[in-house]
Amino acid sequence: MPRPIGIVACSSEGAALCYRTLCTEGARMLGPHAHPEVCLHGHSLADYVQCLERGDWPGVAELMLASAHKLARAGADFLICPDNTIHQAMPLVVPTSPLPWLHIAEVVAGQAAQRGWRRIGITGTRWLVDSNVYPQALEAAGLSWVRPTSDERDETHRIIMEELVCGVFKPEAVTAFQRVVARMKDEGCDAVVLGCTEIPLILDDGNSPLPTLDSTRLLARAALQRAASGTAIPAAVT
């Protein structure tokens, strides 16, 4: 039997897309209507945002660990978090986590390297693109990277936090992200990370100036492979 997957949710849209991907793509892997057992727990997004706005990473870790313990009691075998931003707290989470985790940026970086891309654009919230979450993972995979400009970070952050996480998808938002990705292409990027788990709801390979690394779906697919393989995740995965 596939190993049960635990989802530590942050925003509803990102968690819903991850769960939907586990179910739809699980059926392709395991047979009609089949997917691994999935447990999900999420605190109010407002609780996370309050911590993020004051730079309280121990507070973020505390929320993530509370979810982890509830999911462990519910029977999850390992954990995923379909939210790139709060992965900044992962070094504070892993040492005392009751279960191992798959790391979203490591999954994405591995996929980029596997596809032969060398220079990767990073998009996401300002909290995420200002951090070392993706630079560290991409460099570990031998890849270079490009961040958005300060003005681009402000606009994409606003779109994500005021629109996408609320399920609001406007044509103007698509255009704004396309402009950012087009500039990254001009800087020599050959792919772009959709580093907010809601961005794939408005941008994909069909309308992006660069090939996309859909962090939400890539994480879900990695979780499916892990669940189906029955292979344990090393406890030190960060």
Buried (B, 14 or more C-beta within 10 A) or exposed (E): EBBBBBBBBBBBBBBBBBBEBBBEBBEEBBEEEEBBBBBBBBBEBEBBBBBBEEEBBEBBBBBBBBBBBBBBEEEBBBBBBBBBBBBBBBEBBBEEBBBBBBBBBBBBBBBBBEEEBBBBBBBBBBBBBBBEBBBBBBEEBEBEBBBBEEEBBEBBBBBBBEBBBBEEBEEEBBEBBBBBBEBBBEEEBBBBBBBBBBBBBBBBEEEBBBBBBBBBBBBBBBBBEBBBEEEEBEEEBB
